[in-house]
Amino acid sequence: MDKNQKMNSDEHIVFLAPGFPKDENDFNCIPPLQEFLTKLISEYLSAKISVIAFQYPYHNKNYTWKGINVIPLGGKNGIFKKPFVWSKAFREVVRINNSIPVNVVHSIWLGECALIGNILSKKIGCQHICTLMGQDVKASNKYLKWLKNGDTKFIALSKNQAEQFFKLTNKKVYKTIHWGIDSQQISNQERDIDLLGVGSLIPLKNYSLFVKTVEEIVKLIPNLKCKLAGTGPELTKLKTMTEEKGLTNNIEFTGLIDRKEIFKLMQRSKVLVHPSKFEGSGYVFAEALVNGMNIVSFNVGYAQKHPKWFIAKDDNDFINITKKLVSDELNFDSVNLFPLQETLNNYSSLYGISAT
């Protein structure tokens, strides 16, 4: 155990996050954190968990989520409100610590939460863990410059992300811990969707390559069936591309749908087409594999060689791999390369807690 890690009869971990589910039906707000906390409180009954949500939900009324005390600060992503949000977060954690001493401050994203977490850990004398989430590991992140030389234990989600962190800081992460997932029960139903894309429709996710890939494959398989689930600023552009290329009968845009419905789509789909240019982890990879899908991606996030995972070198390679897969006999067995129990074991060791 680290010398700065306090232990009490009831271990107390405070999570600092930009957002948190507003209720137990808010499935799309940071799903990997939701899965992790659900598992954590089910196996570590003596541990007390508190969550400070800086920006979302857009109110400031305390509530409970699966028995966890959540304190929303209602920042609503307002730039000029940030100093007030930070000040309130600081006061709330100090207040909580005065009631039940805090052993660990765990911030999610290397951003404002990590900044406040770093200050708080020194103020109340506990360890600070920061989980890197994705685009926060970029040279443009000002918080990275401010926090890289402190005592914070930075946790990467993948080998790719850890390497990126080292390139930017010349400092190794404390540990690499994936966001895990529980295995899924798959019904024996027909895989009637050839290609599925799931994610935010933003330039970084590169879904124009999804449309181009479909365009090429349709030349060989005119009745190709594809779905693209998600929403974002690229939606209109992608729909226009689809119409111009005559693919409206091949690509369906589902819009934003909840996670349960995404899993249903995954269990009907053959190949996850994920052309993103960058991922911290790519939790959708873990979701696709446990739901029996095969994957085509670039070398981003969790990407690794596997009989069901095909990593492209460039756009042409991406298209050609996908083209071959839709004509092959594929395996739709569920595979869990990122078990949630492993995630829990790694973090519980860092927290210094033991199962009840």
Sequence and secondary structure as in RCSB ss.txt:
>XXXX:A:sequence
MDKNQKMNSDEHIVFLAPGFPKDENDFNCIPPLQEFLTKLISEYLSAKISVIAFQYPYHNKNYTWKGINVIPLGG
KNGIFKKPFVWSKAFREVVRINNSIPVNVVHSIWLGECALIGNILSKKIGCQHICTLMGQDVKASNKYLKWLKNG
DTKFIALSKNQAEQFFKLTNKKVYKTIHWGIDSQQISNQERDIDLLGVGSLIPLKNYSLFVKTVEEIVKLIPNLK
CKLAGTGPELTKLKTMTEEKGLTNNIEFTGLIDRKEIFKLMQRSKVLVHPSKFEGSGYVFAEALVNGMNIVSFNV
GYAQKHPKWFIAKDDNDFINITKKLVSDELNFDSVNLFPLQETLNNYSSLYGISAT
>XXXX:A:secstr
  TT    SS EEEEEEEE  SSTT TTSSHHHHHHHHHHHHH TT EEEEEEEEESSS   EEETTEEEEE   
TT GGGHHHHHHHHHHHHHHHHHHS  SEEEEESSSHHHHHHHHHHHHHT EEEEE  STTSSTT HHHHHHTTS
S EEEESSHHHHHHHHHHHS   SEE    B           EEEEEES  SGGG THHHHHHHHHHHTT TT  
EEEE  STTHHHHHHHHHHTT TTTEEEEES  HHHHHHHHTTEEEEEE  S  SS HHHHHHHHTT EEEE S 
TT   BTTEEE SSHHHHHHHHHHHTTS        SSBHHHHHHHHHHHHT    
